Amino acid sequence: MNERSLQDILEWVVLGLLIAVAVLVVLWVGGWLFTFLGAILKGLAGFVWALLRVLVPVLIVVAVVYFVLRFVQKPKTA
């Protein structure tokens, strides 16, 4: 049988703990990155929303004026 020594068992335990710490560090750094990315995307969404609040009414007015002028300038056929 393959018996493991106390040193082998301790090495595996330490390796497992190191892997657990590495995973926690990766999750922590990922959390910071996603927090920063979320703040950037939130600011971008606010900018797009402000732009759309101005542009949508302007585009509606432009479309109405365009169709009214197109209707008025349509040649009359008998």
Secondary structure, DSSP 8 states (H G I E B T S, - for coil): -----HHHHHHHHHHHHHHHHHHHHHHHHHHHHHHHHHHHHHHHHHHHHHHHHHHHHHHHHHHHHHHHHHHHTS----
